[in-house]
Amino acid sequence: MDDLTQTISNLVGILLGLVGVVGVGYFIYGAYMYLTASGAPNQMERGKAAMMTALAGIVLALVAYGVVELVMNAVVGNPVDPTVPDPTTRIGPDSNTGSV
């Protein structure tokens, strides 16, 4: 189960990175179209539409990532980190005797 969880996590990370790169690239393309429009309303609208589409895609990808994380945590649960000590375990010079 840990291998499947790690594989899904890696795949989601790769896809999110790819969507981010494409989204930022498309946003830059839209900004370039808007800035080089020279007052042409048609090209300015196309540039604004491209930038809004890119932003919507990036937001949608982040929401999808959150949903995947929620589902993975619900299915797999939050495994206990072995590096975090158990709060009920006493640590100190009198930990063997049980006295405070």
N, CA, C and O atoms as a GROMACS GRO file, in nm:
protein
  400
    1MET      N    1   0.082  -0.119   0.000
    1MET     CA    2   0.000   0.000   0.000
    1MET      C    3   0.086   0.125   0.000
    1MET      O    4   0.051   0.226  -0.062
    2ASP      N    5   0.200   0.120   0.069
    2ASP     CA    6   0.288   0.236   0.070
    2ASP      C    7   0.345   0.265  -0.067
    2ASP      O    8   0.364   0.381  -0.104
    3ASP      N    9   0.373   0.158  -0.145
    3ASP     CA   10   0.426   0.178  -0.280
    3ASP      C   11   0.321   0.245  -0.369
    3ASP      O   12   0.354   0.334  -0.448
    4LEU      N   13   0.196   0.201  -0.357
    4LEU     CA   14   0.090   0.261  -0.436
    4LEU      C   15   0.069   0.407  -0.398
    4LEU      O   16   0.052   0.492  -0.485
    5THR      N   17   0.071   0.436  -0.269
    5THR     CA   18   0.055   0.573  -0.222
    5THR      C   19   0.169   0.661  -0.273
    5THR      O   20   0.146   0.773  -0.319
    6GLN      N   21   0.290   0.610  -0.266
    6GLN     CA   22   0.406   0.687  -0.314
    6GLN      C   23   0.400   0.708  -0.464
    6GLN      O   24   0.435   0.815  -0.513
    7THR      N   25   0.355   0.606  -0.538
    7THR     CA   26   0.345   0.618  -0.683
    7THR      C   27   0.240   0.723  -0.721
    7THR      O   28   0.264   0.806  -0.810
    8ILE      N   29   0.125   0.720  -0.655
    8ILE     CA   30   0.020   0.818  -0.685
    8ILE      C   31   0.069   0.958  -0.648
    8ILE      O   32   0.045   1.054  -0.722
    9SER      N   33   0.136   0.970  -0.535
    9SER     CA   34   0.188   1.100  -0.493
    9SER      C   35   0.290   1.154  -0.593
    9SER      O   36   0.288   1.272  -0.627
   10ASN      N   37   0.378   1.067  -0.641
   10ASN     CA   38   0.477   1.109  -0.741
   10ASN      C   39   0.410   1.151  -0.871
   10ASN      O   40   0.446   1.251  -0.932
   11LEU      N   41   0.310   1.072  -0.914
   11LEU     CA   42   0.241   1.102  -1.038
   11LEU      C   43   0.167   1.236  -1.029
   11LEU      O   44   0.171   1.316  -1.122
   12VAL      N   45   0.100   1.259  -0.917
   12VAL     CA   46   0.028   1.386  -0.898
   12VAL      C   47   0.126   1.502  -0.896
   12VAL      O   48   0.099   1.608  -0.953
   13GLY      N   49   0.241   1.484  -0.831
   13GLY     CA   50   0.342   1.590  -0.828
   13GLY      C   51   0.396   1.624  -0.966
   13GLY      O   52   0.414   1.740  -1.001
   14ILE      N   53   0.421   1.520  -1.045
   14ILE     CA   54   0.472   1.542  -1.182
   14ILE      C   55   0.366   1.613  -1.266
   14ILE      O   56   0.398   1.708  -1.338
   15LEU      N   57   0.242   1.566  -1.258
   15LEU     CA   58   0.135   1.628  -1.338
   15LEU      C   59   0.109   1.772  -1.294
   15LEU      O   60   0.085   1.859  -1.378
   16LEU      N   61   0.114   1.797  -1.164
   16LEU     CA   62   0.094   1.933  -1.116
   16LEU      C   63   0.207   2.025  -1.165
   16LEU      O   64   0.182   2.140  -1.202
   17GLY      N   65   0.328   1.976  -1.164
   17GLY     CA   66   0.439   2.054  -1.217
   17GLY      C   67   0.424   2.083  -1.365
   17GLY      O   68   0.453   2.193  -1.411
   18LEU      N   69   0.379   1.982  -1.439
   18LEU     CA   70   0.358   2.000  -1.583
   18LEU      C   71   0.247   2.102  -1.610
   18LEU      O   72   0.261   2.189  -1.696
   19VAL      N   73   0.137   2.091  -1.536
   19VAL     CA   74   0.027   2.186  -1.552
   19VAL      C   75   0.074   2.327  -1.515
   19VAL      O   76   0.035   2.424  -1.579
   20GLY      N   77   0.156   2.338  -1.412
   20GLY     CA   78   0.208   2.468  -1.373
   20GLY      C   79   0.293   2.531  -1.481
   20GLY      O   80   0.279   2.650  -1.511
   21VAL      N   81   0.381   2.452  -1.540
   21VAL     CA   82   0.468   2.504  -1.645
   21VAL      C   83   0.386   2.546  -1.767
   21VAL      O   84   0.409   2.653  -1.823
   22VAL      N   85   0.292   2.463  -1.807
   22VAL     CA   86   0.208   2.496  -1.922
   22VAL      C   87   0.122   2.619  -1.891
   22VAL      O   88   0.107   2.707  -1.976
   23GLY      N   89   0.066   2.625  -1.771
   23GLY     CA   90  -0.017   2.738  -1.733
   23GLY      C   91   0.059   2.869  -1.732
   23GLY      O   92   0.011   2.971  -1.782
   24VAL      N   93   0.178   2.867  -1.674
   24VAL     CA   94   0.260   2.989  -1.671
   24VAL      C   95   0.302   3.028  -1.812
   24VAL      O   96   0.304   3.147  -1.846
   25GLY      N   97   0.336   2.929  -1.893
   25GLY     CA   98   0.373   2.958  -2.032
   25GLY      C   99   0.258   3.021  -2.111
   25GLY      O  100   0.278   3.114  -2.188
   26TYR      N  101   0.137   2.967  -2.090
   26TYR     CA  102   0.020   3.021  -2.158
   26TYR      C  103  -0.013   3.161  -2.106
   26TYR      O  104  -0.057   3.247  -2.182
   27PHE      N  105   0.008   3.183  -1.977
   27PHE     CA  106  -0.015   3.317  -1.920
   27PHE      C  107   0.083   3.417  -1.982
   27PHE      O  108   0.044   3.529  -2.017
   28ILE      N  109   0.208   3.378  -1.994
   28ILE     CA  110   0.308   3.467  -2.055
   28ILE      C  111   0.273   3.495  -2.202
   28ILE      O  112   0.290   3.607  -2.251
   29TYR      N  113   0.225   3.392  -2.271
   29TYR     CA  114   0.181   3.410  -2.410
   29TYR      C  115   0.067   3.512  -2.418
   29TYR      O  116   0.068   3.600  -2.503
   30GLY      N  117  -0.031   3.499  -2.329
   30GLY     CA  118  -0.143   3.594  -2.326
   30GLY      C  119  -0.097   3.734  -2.293
   30GLY      O  120  -0.145   3.831  -2.351
   31ALA      N  121  -0.004   3.746  -2.198
   31ALA     CA  122   0.050   3.878  -2.163
   31ALA      C  123   0.124   3.938  -2.281
   31ALA      O  124   0.114   4.059  -2.306
   32TYR      N  125   0.199   3.856  -2.354
   32TYR     CA  126   0.270   3.905  -2.472
   32TYR      C  127   0.170   3.955  -2.577
   32TYR      O  128   0.190   4.060  -2.637
   33MET      N  129   0.064   3.878  -2.598
   33MET     CA  130  -0.038   3.920  -2.696
   33MET      C  131  -0.101   4.052  -2.654
   33MET      O  132  -0.125   4.140  -2.737
   34TYR      N  133  -0.129   4.066  -2.525
   34TYR     CA  134  -0.192   4.188  -2.475
   34TYR      C  135  -0.099   4.308  -2.489
   34TYR      O  136  -0.141   4.416  -2.530
   35LEU      N  137   0.027   4.288  -2.453
   35LEU     CA  138   0.122   4.399  -2.456
   35LEU      C  139   0.161   4.441  -2.597
   35LEU      O  140   0.195   4.557  -2.620
   36THR      N  141   0.157   4.349  -2.691
   36THR     CA  142   0.195   4.383  -2.829
   36THR      C  143   0.073   4.412  -2.917
   36THR      O  144   0.085   4.415  -3.039
   37ALA      N  145  -0.042   4.433  -2.856
   37ALA     CA  146  -0.164   4.456  -2.934
   37ALA      C  147  -0.163   4.591  -3.006
   37ALA      O  148  -0.230   4.607  -3.108
   38SER      N  149  -0.089   4.684  -2.956
   38SER     CA  150  -0.082   4.819  -3.015
   38SER      C  151  -0.220   4.883  -3.029
   38SER      O  152  -0.248   4.952  -3.127
   39GLY      N  153  -0.304   4.858  -2.930
   39GLY     CA  154  -0.435   4.920  -2.931
   39GLY      C  155  -0.541   4.844  -3.008
   39GLY      O  156  -0.656   4.888  -3.012
   40ALA      N  157  -0.507   4.733  -3.069
   40ALA     CA  158  -0.607   4.654  -3.143
   40ALA      C  159  -0.696   4.581  -3.042
   40ALA      O  160  -0.650   4.492  -2.971
   41PRO      N  161  -0.824   4.619  -3.037
   41PRO     CA  162  -0.911   4.562  -2.934
   41PRO      C  163  -0.927   4.410  -2.944
   41PRO      O  164  -0.940   4.342  -2.843
   42ASN      N  165  -0.926   4.358  -3.066
   42ASN     CA  166  -0.942   4.214  -3.084
   42ASN      C  167  -0.825   4.138  -3.021
   42ASN      O  168  -0.846   4.039  -2.950
   43GLN      N  169  -0.704   4.183  -3.048
   43GLN     CA  170  -0.587   4.114  -2.994
   43GLN      C  171  -0.576   4.135  -2.843
   43GLN      O  172  -0.531   4.045  -2.772
   44MET      N  173  -0.618   4.251  -2.794
   44MET     CA  174  -0.616   4.273  -2.650
   44MET      C  175  -0.712   4.178  -2.579
   44MET      O  176  -0.680   4.123  -2.474
   45GLU      N  177  -0.830   4.157  -2.637
   45GLU     CA  178  -0.927   4.064  -2.578
   45GLU      C  179  -0.875   3.921  -2.583
   45GLU      O  180  -0.894   3.845  -2.488
   46ARG      N  181  -0.810   3.884  -2.692
   46ARG     CA  182  -0.753   3.749  -2.700
   46ARG      C  183  -0.644   3.730  -2.595
   46ARG      O  184  -0.633   3.622  -2.536
   47GLY      N  185  -0.563   3.832  -2.572
   47GLY     CA  186  -0.459   3.824  -2.470
   47GLY      C  187  -0.516   3.812  -2.331
   47GLY      O  188  -0.470   3.731  -2.250
   48LYS      N  189  -0.619   3.894  -2.301
   48LYS     CA  190  -0.684   3.887  -2.170
   48LYS      C  191  -0.750   3.751  -2.150
   48LYS      O  192  -0.744   3.694  -2.041
   49ALA      N  193  -0.814   3.701  -2.254
   49ALA     CA  194  -0.880   3.571  -2.243
   49ALA      C  195  -0.779   3.460  -2.220
   49ALA      O  196  -0.805   3.367  -2.143
   50ALA      N  197  -0.664   3.468  -2.284
   50ALA     CA  198  -0.560   3.367  -2.265
   50ALA      C  199  -0.506   3.372  -2.122
   50ALA      O  200  -0.482   3.267  -2.061
   51MET      N  201  -0.486   3.492  -2.068
   51MET     CA  202  -0.437   3.505  -1.931
   51MET      C  203  -0.539   3.452  -1.831
   51MET      O  204  -0.502   3.384  -1.735
   52MET      N  205  -0.666   3.482  -1.851
   52MET     CA  206  -0.770   3.434  -1.760
   52MET      C  207  -0.784   3.282  -1.768
   52MET      O  208  -0.805   3.216  -1.667
   53THR      N  209  -0.773   3.228  -1.888
   53THR     CA  210  -0.780   3.082  -1.904
   53THR      C  211  -0.663   3.015  -1.833
   53THR      O  212  -0.680   2.912  -1.768
   54ALA      N  213  -0.545   3.074  -1.844
   54ALA     CA  214  -0.428   3.017  -1.777
   54ALA      C  215  -0.444   3.021  -1.626
   54ALA      O  216  -0.413   2.924  -1.557
   55LEU      N  217  -0.492   3.132  -1.574
   55LEU     CA  218  -0.514   3.143  -1.429
   55LEU      C  219  -0.620   3.044  -1.382
   55LEU      O  220  -0.604   2.982  -1.277
   56ALA      N  221  -0.726   3.030  -1.458
   56ALA     CA  222  -0.831   2.935  -1.420
   56ALA      C  223  -0.778   2.792  -1.422
   56ALA      O  224  -0.813   2.712  -1.335
   57GLY      N  225  -0.694   2.759  -1.518
   57GLY     CA  226  -0.634   2.626  -1.525
   57GLY      C  227  -0.543   2.598  -1.408
   57GLY      O  228  -0.543   2.487  -1.353
   58ILE      N  229  -0.464   2.696  -1.368
   58ILE     CA  230  -0.373   2.678  -1.255
   58ILE      C  231  -0.452   2.662  -1.126
   58ILE      O  232  -0.420   2.576  -1.043
   59VAL      N  233  -0.556   2.742  -1.107
   59VAL     CA  234  -0.640   2.730  -0.987
   59VAL      C  235  -0.710   2.595  -0.985
   59VAL      O  236  -0.717   2.530  -0.880
   60LEU      N  237  -0.761   2.552  -1.099
   60LEU     CA  238  -0.827   2.422  -1.107
   60LEU      C  239  -0.730   2.308  -1.075
   60LEU      O  240  -0.767   2.211  -1.009
   61ALA      N  241  -0.607   2.320  -1.121
   61ALA     CA  242  -0.506   2.218  -1.091
   61ALA      C  243  -0.475   2.213  -0.942
   61ALA      O  244  -0.458   2.105  -0.886
   62LEU      N  245  -0.468   2.329  -0.877
   62LEU     CA  246  -0.442   2.332  -0.733
   62LEU      C  247  -0.559   2.274  -0.654
   62LEU      O  248  -0.538   2.204  -0.554
   63VAL      N  249  -0.681   2.302  -0.698
   63VAL     CA  250  -0.799   2.244  -0.632
   63VAL      C  251  -0.800   2.092  -0.650
   63VAL      O  252  -0.830   2.019  -0.556
   64ALA      N  253  -0.766   2.046  -0.770
   64ALA     CA  254  -0.760   1.902  -0.795
   64ALA      C  255  -0.655   1.837  -0.707
   64ALA      O  256  -0.676   1.727  -0.656
   65TYR      N  257  -0.542   1.903  -0.688
   65TYR     CA  258  -0.439   1.851  -0.599
   65TYR      C  259  -0.491   1.838  -0.457
   65TYR      O  260  -0.466   1.738  -0.390
   66GLY      N  261  -0.562   1.939  -0.411
   66GLY     CA  262  -0.620   1.934  -0.276
   66GLY      C  263  -0.719   1.820  -0.261
   66GLY      O  264  -0.722   1.754  -0.157
   67VAL      N  265  -0.802   1.798  -0.364
   67VAL     CA  266  -0.899   1.689  -0.358
   67VAL      C  267  -0.828   1.554  -0.354
   67VAL      O  268  -0.868   1.466  -0.278
   68VAL      N  269  -0.725   1.539  -0.434
   68VAL     CA  270  -0.649   1.413  -0.434
   68VAL      C  271  -0.585   1.390  -0.297
   68VAL      O  272  -0.586   1.277  -0.247
   69GLU      N  273  -0.531   1.494  -0.237
   69GLU     CA  274  -0.470   1.479  -0.104
   69GLU      C  275  -0.575   1.441   0.000
   69GLU      O  276  -0.548   1.356   0.085
   70LEU      N  277  -0.693   1.502  -0.007
   70LEU     CA  278  -0.800   1.469   0.087
   70LEU      C  279  -0.843   1.323   0.073
   70LEU      O  280  -0.862   1.253   0.172
   71VAL      N  281  -0.859   1.279  -0.050
   71VAL     CA  282  -0.901   1.141  -0.074
   71VAL      C  283  -0.792   1.044  -0.028
   71VAL      O  284  -0.822   0.942   0.033
   72MET      N  285  -0.667   1.075  -0.059
   72MET     CA  286  -0.557   0.986  -0.018
   72MET      C  287  -0.549   0.978   0.134
   72MET      O  288  -0.527   0.870   0.188
   73ASN      N  289  -0.565   1.089   0.203
   73ASN     CA  290  -0.562   1.087   0.349
   73ASN      C  291  -0.680   1.011   0.406
   73ASN      O  292  -0.667   0.945   0.509
   74ALA      N  293  -0.797   1.019   0.341
   74ALA     CA  294  -0.914   0.947   0.389
   74ALA      C  295  -0.901   0.798   0.367
   74ALA      O  296  -0.944   0.718   0.450
   75VAL      N  297  -0.841   0.759   0.255
   75VAL     CA  298  -0.827   0.617   0.222
   75VAL      C  299  -0.712   0.554   0.299
   75VAL      O  300  -0.727   0.449   0.362
   76VAL      N  301  -0.598   0.617   0.295
   76VAL     CA  302  -0.478   0.561   0.356
   76VAL      C  303  -0.469   0.599   0.502
   76VAL      O  304  -0.419   0.521   0.583
   77GLY      N  305  -0.516   0.716   0.537
   77GLY     CA  306  -0.501   0.766   0.673
   77GLY      C  307  -0.367   0.834   0.689
   77GLY      O  308  -0.283   0.828   0.599
   78ASN      N  309  -0.348   0.896   0.801
   78ASN     CA  310  -0.221   0.961   0.830
   78ASN      C  311  -0.135   0.865   0.910
   78ASN      O  312  -0.156   0.850   1.030
   79PRO      N  313  -0.039   0.801   0.846
   79PRO     CA  314   0.046   0.712   0.924
   79PRO      C  315   0.129   0.790   1.025
   79PRO      O  316   0.168   0.904   1.000
   80VAL      N  317   0.155   0.728   1.137
   80VAL     CA  318   0.232   0.792   1.243
   80VAL      C  319   0.377   0.801   1.198
   80VAL      O  320   0.436   0.703   1.152
   81ASP      N  321   0.433   0.920   1.211
   81ASP     CA  322   0.572   0.942   1.176
   81ASP      C  323   0.660   0.876   1.282
   81ASP      O  324   0.649   0.910   1.400
   82PRO      N  325   0.747   0.783   1.243
   82PRO     CA  326   0.828   0.713   1.344
   82PRO      C  327   0.930   0.803   1.413
   82PRO      O  328   0.985   0.765   1.516
   83THR      N  329   0.958   0.921   1.358
   83THR     CA  330   1.056   1.009   1.420
   83THR      C  331   0.995   1.094   1.531
   83THR      O  332   1.068   1.156   1.609
   84VAL      N  333   0.862   1.098   1.538
   84VAL     CA  334   0.795   1.177   1.642
   84VAL      C  335   0.777   1.088   1.765
   84VAL      O  336   0.719   0.980   1.754
   85PRO      N  337   0.826   1.130   1.880
   85PRO     CA  338   0.813   1.044   2.000
   85PRO      C  339   0.669   1.037   2.048
   85PRO      O  340   0.590   1.128   2.027
   86ASP      N  341   0.637   0.927   2.114
   86ASP     CA  342   0.505   0.906   2.171
   86ASP      C  343   0.491   0.997   2.293
   86ASP      O  344   0.574   0.991   2.383
   87PRO      N  345   0.387   1.082   2.297
   87PRO     CA  346   0.375   1.177   2.409
   87PRO      C  347   0.346   1.109   2.543
   87PRO      O  348   0.364   1.172   2.647
   88THR      N  349   0.300   0.984   2.543
   88THR     CA  350   0.271   0.916   2.670
   88THR      C  351   0.394   0.850   2.730
   88THR      O  352   0.390   0.805   2.844
   89THR      N  353   0.503   0.844   2.656
   89THR     CA  354   0.626   0.783   2.706
   89THR      C  355   0.704   0.884   2.788
   89THR      O  356   0.726   0.997   2.744
   90ARG      N  357   0.745   0.843   2.907
   90ARG     CA  358   0.823   0.932   2.992
   90ARG      C  359   0.972   0.926   2.950
   90ARG      O  360   1.026   0.820   2.920
   91ILE      N  361   1.031   1.041   2.949
   91ILE     CA  362   1.173   1.050   2.917
   91ILE      C  363   1.240   1.125   3.030
   91ILE      O  364   1.196   1.234   3.067
   92GLY      N  365   1.343   1.068   3.085
   92GLY     CA  366   1.414   1.135   3.195
   92GLY      C  367   1.480   1.035   3.287
   92GLY      O  368   1.474   0.914   3.263
   93PRO      N  369   1.542   1.084   3.393
   93PRO     CA  370   1.618   0.996   3.482
   93PRO      C  371   1.529   0.897   3.558
   93PRO      O  372   1.574   0.789   3.593
   94ASP      N  373   1.403   0.934   3.582
   94ASP     CA  374   1.318   0.842   3.660
   94ASP      C  375   1.214   0.774   3.572
   94ASP      O  376   1.105   0.739   3.620
   95SER      N  377   1.246   0.755   3.446
   95SER     CA  378   1.149   0.695   3.355
   95SER      C  379   1.130   0.547   3.382
   95SER      O  380   1.025   0.492   3.346
   96ASN      N  381   1.227   0.479   3.444
   96ASN     CA  382   1.213   0.336   3.475
   96ASN      C  383   1.125   0.312   3.596
   96ASN      O  384   1.056   0.209   3.602
   97THR      N  385   1.124   0.401   3.692
   97THR     CA  386   1.049   0.382   3.814
   97THR      C  387   0.904   0.426   3.801
   97THR      O  388   0.819   0.382   3.879
   98GLY      N  389   0.875   0.511   3.706
   98GLY     CA  390   0.739   0.559   3.690
   98GLY      C  391   0.704   0.674   3.781
   98GLY      O  392   0.593   0.725   3.775
   99SER      N  393   0.798   0.718   3.866
   99SER     CA  394   0.771   0.831   3.954
   99SER      C  395   0.808   0.962   3.885
   99SER      O  396   0.890   0.965   3.794
  100VAL      N  397   0.747   1.067   3.932
  100VAL     CA  398   0.771   1.197   3.870
  100VAL      C  399   0.884   1.269   3.936
  100VAL      O  400   0.918   1.381   3.896
   0.00000   0.00000   0.00000
